[in-house]
Amino acid sequence: MSERLKNKNAIVTAAGQGIGKATAIAFHNEGANVIATDLNEETLKNLNKEYPKIKVQKLDSTNKAEIENFTKTLGKVDILFNAVGFVHHGTILECEEKDWDFSFNVNIKSMYFMVKSILPKMIEQNGGSIINISSIASSIRGLPNRFVYGASKAAIIGFTKSIAADFVKQNIRCNTIAPGTVHTPSWEDRVKASKDPVQAKKDFIARQPMGRLGTPEEIAAIAIYLASDESTFATGNIFSVDGGMTI
């Protein structure tokens, strides 16, 4: 442990599993004081059992009132890591209005609520790092059957750049990480739900030029850099971690 985040206070959403969990652990291992939030209390309990010093808090990141009440309990916040996300499968023809609304509420409105509530604290303390999880499937690349997912993840990129531009003078940095396909419980669920799980797994791997999926820990490694003082000159950027998908 190099303690690159020593004495920093970090909030991590969707921390019960996958990229959020790996990032909460990575931040903790680098010396940060971490509050891990998620809607799933069971996964949070498991995280807390494994890492007792990581504080856990059940939180619905799509619920404005919950977030505002949660923010009132916070002191100084140096890092906000937004990882909440949902993957809808299908083209525009398979995307009903309810699917559109749900995807945008989870993937981007949750970030709007979190940032709007916590950003004033960062401004008051004259600094902070906001890190948002987008995707290669966004304005970066169009992928088959990722219509509303890609649209909502593209919105995150615009959202990130706007915040970076508006608050750069207040020493607020806002960046986004755009992963390729990462081996997470969410990915495993999508594979199992497909018509042919064996072929689906092969297809996911085949679209990665490196011939493998990414790991949550590989995404967390970039998050550490963006959360640390090593990246104080980086803001408004998209960090693609995609196994070569955008070559």
Backbone hydrogen bonds in HBPLUS format (Angstrom, degrees):
<---DONOR---> <-ACCEPTOR-->    atom                        ^
c    i                          cat <-CA-CA->   ^        H-A-AA   ^      H-
h    n   atom  resd res      DA  || num        DHA   H-A  angle D-A-AA Bond
n    s   type  num  typ     dist DA aas  dist angle  dist       angle   num
A0006-LYS N   A0003-GLU O   3.31 MM   3  5.02 161.5  2.35 107.8 105.5     1
A0005-LEU N   A0030-GLU O   2.83 MM  25  5.23 154.7  1.90 142.2 144.9     2
A0008-LYS N   A0005-LEU O   3.04 MM   3  5.53 159.5  2.08 139.5 138.4     3
A0033-ASN N   A0008-LYS O   2.77 MM  25  6.11 165.0  1.79 163.6 168.7     4
A0078-ASP N   A0009-ASN O   2.88 MM  69  5.20 146.3  2.00 136.1 147.2     5
A0079-ILE N   A0009-ASN O   3.04 MM  70  6.29 150.1  2.13 157.1 156.4     6
A0010-ALA N   A0033-ASN O   2.85 MM  23  6.04 168.3  1.86 154.3 157.3     7
A0035-ILE N   A0010-ALA O   2.89 MM  25  6.26 156.6  1.95 160.9 168.6     8
A0011-ILE N   A0079-ILE O   2.89 MM  68  6.17 156.3  1.94 146.9 153.3     9
A0081-PHE N   A0011-ILE O   2.85 MM  70  6.11 168.4  1.86 166.2 170.2    10
A0012-VAL N   A0035-ILE O   3.06 MM  23  6.35 163.3  2.09 161.3 161.4    11
A0037-THR N   A0012-VAL O   2.82 MM  25  6.03 173.0  1.82 175.6 174.0    12
A0013-THR N   A0081-PHE O   3.02 MM  68  6.36 165.6  2.05 173.7 177.7    13
A0015-ALA N   A0037-THR O   2.92 MM  22  5.64 173.9  1.92 159.4 158.3    14
A0021-LYS N   A0017-GLN O   3.26 MM   4  4.67 164.0  2.29 108.6 110.0    15
A0022-ALA N   A0018-GLY O   3.01 MM   4  6.26 171.6  2.02 158.6 161.0    16
A0023-THR N   A0019-ILE O   2.93 MM   4  6.03 151.7  2.01 146.2 153.8    17
A0024-ALA N   A0020-GLY O   2.93 MM   4  6.14 158.1  1.98 148.1 154.0    18
A0025-ILE N   A0021-LYS O   3.01 MM   4  6.25 164.0  2.04 156.8 160.3    19
A0026-ALA N   A0022-ALA O   2.92 MM   4  6.06 156.1  1.98 140.2 147.7    20
A0027-PHE N   A0023-THR O   2.81 MM   4  5.96 165.9  1.83 155.2 158.3    21
A0028-HIS N   A0024-ALA O   3.03 MM   4  6.18 161.1  2.07 143.1 148.7    22
A0029-ASN N   A0025-ILE O   2.82 MM   4  6.07 159.5  1.87 152.3 158.0    23
A0030-GLU N   A0026-ALA O   3.06 MM   4  6.25 128.4  2.33 139.1 152.0    24
A0030-GLU N   A0027-PHE O   3.09 MM   3  5.14 136.6  2.29  96.7 109.2    25
A0032-ALA N   A0027-PHE O   3.04 MM   5  5.45 160.2  2.08 149.8 143.4    26
A0031-GLY N   A0028-HIS O   2.99 MM   3  5.26 160.0  2.03 113.4 115.4    27
A0055-LYS N   A0034-VAL O   3.01 MM  21  6.17 144.5  2.14 173.6 162.7    28
A0036-ALA N   A0055-LYS O   2.69 MM  19  6.06 165.9  1.71 166.3 163.1    29
A0057-GLN N   A0036-ALA O   2.89 MM  21  6.18 148.8  1.99 156.7 157.6    30
A0059-LEU N   A0038-ASP O   2.80 MM  21  5.30 160.3  1.84 125.8 132.7    31
A0044-LEU N   A0040-ASN O   3.31 MM   4  6.54 153.3  2.38 144.0 151.6    32
A0045-LYS N   A0041-GLU O   2.88 MM   4  6.12 152.8  1.95 148.9 156.0    33
A0046-ASN N   A0042-GLU O   3.08 MM   4  6.37 154.4  2.15 146.1 152.7    34
A0047-LEU N   A0043-THR O   3.02 MM   4  6.27 152.9  2.10 142.2 149.3    35
A0048-ASN N   A0044-LEU O   2.89 MM   4  6.12 163.7  1.91 153.7 157.8    36
A0049-LYS N   A0045-LYS O   2.87 MM   4  6.02 145.6  1.99 143.2 152.9    37
A0050-GLU N   A0046-ASN O   3.08 MM   4  6.28 150.2  2.18 142.3 149.2    38
A0051-TYR N   A0047-LEU O   2.77 MM   4  5.95 151.6  1.85 149.8 159.1    39
A0054-ILE N   A0051-TYR O   2.97 MM   3  5.68 161.9  2.00 124.5 130.3    40
A0063-ASN N   A0060-ASP O   2.96 MM   3  5.43 163.5  1.98 121.5 124.1    41
A0067-ILE N   A0063-ASN O   3.08 MM   4  6.34 162.0  2.11 156.2 161.4    42
A0068-GLU N   A0064-LYS O   2.95 MM   4  6.18 161.2  1.98 153.1 158.3    43
A0069-ASN N   A0065-ALA O   3.00 MM   4  6.19 159.5  2.04 150.1 155.4    44
A0070-PHE N   A0066-GLU O   2.89 MM   4  6.08 153.9  1.96 146.2 154.2    45
A0071-THR N   A0067-ILE O   2.86 MM   4  6.06 157.7  1.91 151.3 157.0    46
A0072-LYS N   A0068-GLU O   3.24 MM   4  6.45 143.8  2.37 139.4 147.5    47
A0073-THR N   A0070-PHE O   3.03 MM   3  5.51 149.8  2.12 110.8 119.6    48
A0074-LEU N   A0071-THR O   3.04 MM   3  5.27 160.3  2.08 110.3 116.7    49
A0129-SER N   A0078-ASP O   2.85 MM  51  6.22 160.7  1.88 154.3 159.5    50
A0080-LEU N   A0129-SER O   2.95 MM  49  6.41 156.4  2.00 157.0 161.5    51
A0131-ILE N   A0080-LEU O   2.83 MM  51  6.18 167.6  1.84 168.3 170.2    52
A0082-ASN N   A0131-ILE O   2.83 MM  49  6.19 161.7  1.86 165.4 171.3    53
A0133-ILE N   A0082-ASN O   2.99 MM  51  6.18 150.4  2.08 170.0 173.1    54
A0090-GLY N   A0145-ASN O   2.88 MM  55  4.00 170.2  1.89 107.8 111.0    55
A0147-PHE N   A0090-GLY O   3.21 MM  57  6.33 160.2  2.25 161.6 167.3    56
A0094-GLU N   A0091-THR O   3.05 MM   3  5.31 143.4  2.19 103.8 114.1    57
A0095-CYS N   A0092-ILE O   3.23 MM   3  4.97 158.6  2.28  96.8 102.7    58
A0099-ASP N   A0096-GLU O   2.94 MM   3  5.15 123.0  2.27 102.0 117.1    59
A0100-TRP N   A0096-GLU O   2.98 MM   4  6.36 157.8  2.03 157.2 163.8    60
A0101-ASP N   A0097-GLU O   2.90 MM   4  6.16 170.0  1.91 156.8 158.6    61
A0102-PHE N   A0098-LYS O   2.94 MM   4  5.99 161.7  1.97 141.7 147.3    62
A0103-SER N   A0099-ASP O   2.95 MM   4  6.01 167.2  1.96 147.9 151.9    63
A0104-PHE N   A0100-TRP O   3.01 MM   4  6.18 166.3  2.03 154.2 157.9    64
A0105-ASN N   A0101-ASP O   2.89 MM   4  5.97 153.4  1.96 146.0 154.0    65
A0106-VAL N   A0102-PHE O   2.97 MM   4  6.15 164.5  1.99 154.0 157.4    66
A0107-ASN N   A0103-SER O   2.83 MM   4  5.79 165.9  1.85 150.9 155.4    67
A0108-ILE N   A0104-PHE O   3.08 MM   4  5.42 156.1  2.14 129.1 136.0    68
A0109-LYS N   A0104-PHE O   2.89 MM   5  6.18 169.9  1.90 162.3 164.0    69
A0110-SER N   A0105-ASN O   3.05 MM   5  6.16 124.2  2.38 145.0 156.9    70
A0111-MET N   A0108-ILE O   3.08 MM   3  5.21 120.6  2.45  98.0 112.2    71
A0112-TYR N   A0108-ILE O   3.02 MM   4  6.38 154.9  2.09 149.9 157.4    72
A0113-PHE N   A0109-LYS O   2.94 MM   4  6.24 160.6  1.98 153.2 156.7    73
A0114-MET N   A0110-SER O   3.01 MM   4  6.23 165.8  2.03 147.6 151.7    74
A0115-VAL N   A0111-MET O   2.83 MM   4  5.90 173.8  1.83 156.4 158.6    75
A0116-LYS N   A0112-TYR O   2.97 MM   4  5.89 162.2  2.01 144.8 150.8    76
A0117-SER N   A0113-PHE O   3.13 MM   4  6.14 146.9  2.24 141.6 149.6    77
A0118-ILE N   A0114-MET O   3.01 MM   4  6.13 157.6  2.06 150.2 156.2    78
A0119-LEU N   A0115-VAL O   2.75 MM   4  5.33 160.7  1.79 150.4 155.0    79
A0121-LYS N   A0118-ILE O   3.02 MM   3  5.59 133.8  2.24 117.0 128.3    80
A0122-MET N   A0119-LEU O   2.92 MM   3  5.08 115.6  2.35 102.8 118.9    81
A0123-ILE N   A0119-LEU O   2.93 MM   4  6.25 157.2  1.98 159.9 167.2    82
A0124-GLU N   A0120-PRO O   2.98 MM   4  6.09 160.2  2.02 144.4 149.5    83
A0125-GLN N   A0121-LYS O   3.09 MM   4  6.32 146.4  2.21 142.4 150.8    84
A0127-GLY N   A0122-MET O   2.93 MM   5  5.30 168.8  1.94 147.5 150.6    85
A0126-ASN N   A0123-ILE O   3.03 MM   3  4.89 155.6  2.09 100.4 107.8    86
A0173-ARG N   A0128-GLY O   2.89 MM  45  6.25 171.9  1.90 165.1 167.1    87
A0130-ILE N   A0173-ARG O   2.76 MM  43  6.10 166.2  1.78 157.4 162.0    88
A0175-ASN N   A0130-ILE O   2.98 MM  45  6.43 157.3  2.03 164.4 167.2    89
A0132-ASN N   A0175-ASN O   2.95 MM  43  6.39 162.2  1.98 152.8 158.1    90
A0177-ILE N   A0132-ASN O   2.91 MM  45  6.32 152.5  1.98 154.4 163.1    91
A0134-SER N   A0177-ILE O   2.77 MM  43  5.80 164.0  1.80 153.9 159.0    92
A0136-ILE N   A0179-PRO O   3.02 MM  43  5.81 149.1  2.12 154.2 145.0    93
A0138-SER N   A0136-ILE O   2.95 MM   2  5.60 114.6  2.39 112.9  95.9    94
A0141-ARG N   A0136-ILE O   3.03 MM   5  5.86 127.6  2.32 169.9 173.8    95
A0138-SER N   A0141-ARG O   3.11 MM   3  5.67 135.2  2.32 139.2 151.9    96
A0150-GLY N   A0146-ARG O   2.71 MM   4  5.47 158.6  1.75 141.6 148.8    97
A0151-ALA N   A0147-PHE O   3.03 MM   4  6.25 154.1  2.10 144.3 151.9    98
A0152-SER N   A0148-VAL O   2.95 MM   4  6.02 161.9  1.99 143.9 148.4    99
A0153-LYS N   A0149-TYR O   2.88 MM   4  6.06 154.9  1.94 151.3 159.0   100
A0154-ALA N   A0150-GLY O   2.89 MM   4  5.98 142.5  2.03 139.6 149.4   101
A0155-ALA N   A0151-ALA O   3.11 MM   4  6.36 145.1  2.23 137.7 146.8   102
A0156-ILE N   A0152-SER O   3.27 MM   4  6.62 138.6  2.45 135.4 145.1   103
A0157-ILE N   A0154-ALA O   3.09 MM   3  5.29 126.0  2.39  99.5 112.7   104
A0158-GLY N   A0154-ALA O   3.32 MM   4  6.78 158.5  2.37 151.5 155.8   105
A0159-PHE N   A0155-ALA O   2.86 MM   4  6.01 160.6  1.90 151.9 158.2   106
A0160-THR N   A0156-ILE O   2.85 MM   4  5.98 158.2  1.90 146.3 151.4   107
A0161-LYS N   A0157-ILE O   3.07 MM   4  6.28 166.7  2.08 150.9 153.7   108
A0162-SER N   A0158-GLY O   3.01 MM   4  6.13 156.3  2.06 148.7 155.1   109
A0163-ILE N   A0159-PHE O   3.14 MM   4  6.37 162.8  2.17 149.7 153.6   110
A0164-ALA N   A0160-THR O   2.99 MM   4  6.20 162.3  2.02 151.4 156.8   111
A0165-ALA N   A0161-LYS O   2.97 MM   4  6.14 156.6  2.02 145.1 150.9   112
A0166-ASP N   A0162-SER O   2.94 MM   4  6.09 158.6  1.99 150.2 156.2   113
A0167-PHE N   A0163-ILE O   3.08 MM   4  6.08 147.9  2.19 150.4 156.3   114
A0170-GLN N   A0167-PHE O   3.08 MM   3  5.25 142.3  2.23 101.0 112.0   115
A0172-ILE N   A0167-PHE O   3.25 MM   5  5.59 159.8  2.30 153.8 151.8   116
A0171-ASN N   A0168-VAL O   3.19 MM   3  5.29 155.1  2.25 109.3 110.3   117
A0236-GLY N   A0174-CYS O   2.73 MM  62  5.58 156.1  1.79 142.3 150.0   118
A0176-THR N   A0237-ASN O   2.97 MM  61  6.31 168.9  1.98 169.0 172.5   119
A0239-PHE N   A0176-THR O   2.83 MM  63  6.22 166.6  1.85 159.3 163.7   120
A0178-ALA N   A0239-PHE O   2.89 MM  61  5.87 164.2  1.91 129.5 134.2   121
A0241-VAL N   A0178-ALA O   3.04 MM  63  6.08 158.4  2.08 129.1 134.6   122
A0180-GLY N   A0241-VAL O   2.92 MM  61  6.17 139.2  2.09 136.6 128.6   123
A0214-GLY N   A0181-THR O   2.94 MM  33  6.15 176.1  1.94 153.0 152.5   124
A0183-HIS N   A0214-GLY O   2.85 MM  31  6.00 171.2  1.86 153.0 150.3   125
A0188-GLU N   A0184-THR O   3.00 MM   4  6.35 159.8  2.04 154.0 159.7   126
A0189-ASP N   A0185-PRO O   2.95 MM   4  6.18 152.2  2.03 145.7 152.7   127
A0190-ARG N   A0186-SER O   3.08 MM   4  6.39 151.2  2.17 145.5 152.9   128
A0191-VAL N   A0187-TRP O   2.99 MM   4  6.28 154.4  2.06 151.6 158.6   129
A0192-LYS N   A0188-GLU O   2.99 MM   4  6.20 164.4  2.01 150.3 154.3   130
A0193-ALA N   A0189-ASP O   3.01 MM   4  6.13 143.4  2.15 140.4 150.1   131
A0194-SER N   A0191-VAL O   3.17 MM   3  5.35 155.8  2.23 104.8 112.2   132
A0200-ALA N   A0196-ASP O   2.83 MM   4  6.01 159.7  1.87 158.9 165.8   133
A0201-LYS N   A0197-PRO O   2.98 MM   4  6.10 159.1  2.03 146.4 150.4   134
A0202-LYS N   A0198-VAL O   3.21 MM   4  6.49 158.3  2.26 141.5 147.2   135
A0203-ASP N   A0199-GLN O   2.84 MM   4  6.10 154.4  1.91 152.3 159.6   136
A0204-PHE N   A0200-ALA O   2.98 MM   4  6.23 159.4  2.02 152.1 156.8   137
A0205-ILE N   A0201-LYS O   3.13 MM   4  6.35 163.9  2.15 150.7 154.5   138
A0206-ALA N   A0202-LYS O   2.84 MM   4  5.96 151.5  1.93 144.9 153.9   139
A0207-ARG N   A0203-ASP O   3.28 MM   4  6.48 141.9  2.44 145.6 151.7   140
A0208-GLN N   A0205-ILE O   3.05 MM   3  5.44 160.5  2.09 112.8 118.8   141
A0211-GLY N   A0208-GLN O   2.75 MM   3  5.32 157.6  1.80 121.9 129.9   142
A0210-MET N   A0243-GLY O   3.19 MM  33  5.39 129.6  2.46 151.6 159.2   143
A0218-GLU N   A0215-THR O   3.02 MM   3  5.33 133.7  2.24 105.3 117.2   144
A0219-ILE N   A0216-PRO O   3.17 MM   3  5.26 127.4  2.46  97.1 110.2   145
A0220-ALA N   A0216-PRO O   2.94 MM   4  6.23 157.4  1.99 149.3 156.4   146
A0221-ALA N   A0217-GLU O   3.01 MM   4  6.19 139.0  2.19 138.5 147.9   147
A0222-ILE N   A0219-ILE O   3.15 MM   3  5.50 127.3  2.44 105.1 116.9   148
A0223-ALA N   A0219-ILE O   3.16 MM   4  6.52 154.4  2.23 145.6 153.4   149
A0224-ILE N   A0220-ALA O   2.93 MM   4  6.24 148.3  2.03 150.3 157.4   150
A0225-TYR N   A0221-ALA O   3.44 MM   4  6.73 160.4  2.48 139.7 143.3   151
A0226-LEU N   A0222-ILE O   3.03 MM   4  6.39 162.8  2.06 153.5 157.8   152
A0227-ALA N   A0223-ALA O   2.86 MM   4  5.99 138.4  2.04 145.6 157.1   153
A0227-ALA N   A0224-ILE O   3.19 MM   3  5.08 126.9  2.49  93.2 107.1   154
A0228-SER N   A0224-ILE O   2.96 MM   4  6.01 131.0  2.21 145.3 157.7   155
A0228-SER N   A0225-TYR O   3.23 MM   3  5.21 137.1  2.42  95.9 107.5   156
A0231-SER N   A0228-SER O   3.42 MM   3  6.14 170.6  2.42 114.5 116.8   157
A0234-ALA N   A0231-SER O   2.97 MM   3  5.34 165.0  2.00 123.0 124.3   158
A0245-MET N   A0242-ASP O   3.30 MM   3  5.50 156.0  2.36 107.6 113.9   159
A0247-ILE N   A0244-GLY O   3.23 MM   3  5.35 168.2  2.24 113.5 113.8   160
